[in-house]
């Protein structure tokens, strides 16, 4: 005896056509019940059975065994053999269950949409069930204009009032239920035109209300509902290579709407949809989230995969990049930690290039001045320790813990996530701005020292400056500028940042002091005393401290001024978020306002 359960569109194709096996009245009653269940938002399955005689089973079992030990195309062989026996089934009935949503699903999806994230729901449920789930989880709402690209038997079902129906276009399908390419292309064009007309009409109405000085209507959005047959038509057109226009039209339509619902899709089809978006829109980053084994293909295909610990096993979690306990945890994962880490990684990348440009450029300018003689002005120990010791701790801590806006504000105002989508943190412009700073700071550190020391190599006290003496002063300035410049980027001061910056500068000071003192330790570890005695007489001169202060002023004051002006007159979303976090809204301190109001009330 074989028992089969599955989606109705799959099981119906495997039912016996014999009316004695499947009486028409039973079949029609079961389909009517299915429609009722779908309208109630329940997840449905059909169940069928067939008694397999020994004469049929034994040769089939041999073929199944051969398929299971096949060395090539094993999965395809197994599925082909299974298809041979899952035929002529007797309809047993239908099942319907309520798949209750976890808490916080609707709030999470609404927050992601407010943050500019395009949310697609890929499900194996019937179109009606998928739409009802979309309403319940706030993926779509009744105010949306629903664009339907549904083929076959569902083409004329569930069209909401004001939505765009496809009862004419996609009923012309082949024997597998897949719409013809030309019909699908025409229908996609009609949906795009309908969407554009809907938006233009709203703009026209708002323009009239604007002239009449009447409050504008809130923006109305559209959603797209597509089923497996329509998707198969898009996939076949793109895979054939003969008509890529269909795929481009589908992605064009999907990118214009706010949400997309793909119904009756198989696990393999889920993976293909994600792959199609990745390949056709290379600048977009895809994230797939699921809790079952049928979600594994799309989780592995997306740029980022998130698995949910659920009742359906650990397959999704084991295949994902991140694992969470409930869907609602996706909100802090993306909006808070994802945004923080994007900014941190952007800062880390730009700062590393900046400080290395700052390190090597003074030596390059010396090469220009010495006609590229190959002379080296850096003291080897200090030069080698610059990245590993003197500037390592501050950027390591900042790139791990810095926060431009606290978590509560980001969770309350999801639009802050748009900073990452709009590439505010890492752009070509920001990178070259950092590199320009590195070049200019390298110019300042080199030429200010050269000008301060003058042309005389012997000072009034009889001490010779020497090439390495000038180099150690340049490195001192480079270390100060590199560490303090990072301080201008820190937005979440905990005290550790200041401590690490101070320690980094003190370590440089101690190293210079050891190399400058009268001891044999530096010689014993392989570093000659080429900067012996430089610290004492250099730091005793007023020119040294004046050069240090002047260099820091020229290097740090311009960016400090730019940041102050920008945050005062052209604030970003993050700047406004920090003001709200500190109690300032529209220039008014809310904490002081509440105290004043309380005093007035008591008076």
ABEGO torsion letter per residue (X at the ends): XBBBBEBAAAAAAABBABAAABBAAAAAAAAAAAAAAAAAGBBBBBBBBBBBBAAAAAAAAAAAAAAAABABGAAAAAAAAAAAABBGBBBAEBBBBBBBBBBGAAAAAAAAAAAGBBBBBBBABBAAAAAAAAAAAGABBAABBBBBBBBEAAAABGBBBGBBBAAAAAABBBAAGBBBAAAAAAAAAAAAAAAAAAAAAAAAAAAAAAAAGBBBBBBBBBBBBBBAAAAAAAAAAAAAGABAAAAAAAAAAAAABABBBBBGBBAAAAAAAAAAAAAABAABBBBBBBABAAAAAAAAABABBBBBBBAAEAAAAAABABBBABAAAAAAAAAAAAAAAAAAAAAAAAAAAAAAAAAAAAAAAAAAAAGGAGBBABBAAAAAAAAAAAAAAAAAAAAAABBABBAAAAAABAAAAAAAAAGAABBAAAAAAAAAAAAAAAAAAAAAAAAAAEABABBAAGBBAEAAAAAAAAAAAAAAAAAAAAAAABABBAGAAAAAAAAAAAAAAAAAAAAABBBAAAAAAGBBBAABGAAAAAAABAAAAAAAAAAAAAAAAAAAAAAAAAAAABBBAAAAAAAAAAGBBGGBBAAAAAAAAAAAAAX
